[in-house]
């Protein structure tokens, strides 16, 4: 008799990531991100990665935060 493996649960939120300590050097208003600080409009990461969406990035609407991780919802 073979036992089937339980289904894997896909989480988009890093488990145990503290997001209550704001990095006052990184302002952020994206509350849908797991790194968004619960105590204000700041990121809780020490550093973030910013990247261009296209090869010819010339404006702020063609850049994004590549450290973004969507919050996990139960």
C-alpha positions in Angstrom: 0.0 0.0 0.0 1.4 3.3 -1.1 0.8 6.5 0.9 0.3 9.7 -1.1 2.2 12.7 -0.1 0.2 15.6 1.4 -0.2 18.5 -1.0 2.4 21.2 -0.8 1.1 24.6 0.4 2.5 27.4 -1.7 3.4 30.4 0.4 4.3 33.7 -1.0 5.2 35.2 2.4 8.6 34.3 3.9 7.8 32.6 7.2 9.0 34.5 10.3 10.0 37.7 8.5 9.8 40.5 11.0 8.0 43.5 9.4 7.5 45.6 12.5 10.9 47.3 12.3 10.9 50.2 9.8 14.0 51.0 7.8 13.6 54.8 7.9 15.9 55.1 4.8 13.4 53.2 2.6 10.0 54.8 2.2 7.3 52.4 0.9 3.5 52.7 0.5 2.9 49.2 -1.0 0.9 47.5 1.9 0.4 44.4 -0.3 4.1 43.5 0.2 5.2 41.3 3.0 8.1 43.6 3.7 5.9 46.6 4.2 6.3 47.8 7.8 3.3 47.5 10.0 4.3 50.7 11.8 4.3 53.2 8.9 5.0 53.7 5.3 8.5 52.1 5.3 10.1 48.9 4.2 11.3 46.5 6.8 14.3 45.2 4.7 17.8 46.4 5.2 18.3 46.8 1.5 16.0 46.5 -1.6 16.7 45.7 -5.2 15.4 48.1 -7.9 15.4 47.1 -11.5 14.3 48.3 -14.9 11.3 46.7 -16.6 12.7 47.3 -20.1 16.2 47.6 -21.5 15.7 51.3 -22.2 14.5 52.5 -18.8 14.2 56.3 -18.9 11.3 57.0 -16.5 10.1 56.0 -13.0 7.2 54.1 -14.5 9.6 51.6 -16.1 11.3 50.6 -12.9 10.1 48.4 -10.0 11.1 47.0 -6.7 12.4 43.5 -7.3 12.3 42.8 -3.5 8.5 42.8 -3.6 6.9 39.7 -2.2 3.1 39.4 -2.2 1.6 39.0 1.2 0.2 35.5 2.0 -3.6 35.5 2.7 -5.2 32.6 4.6 
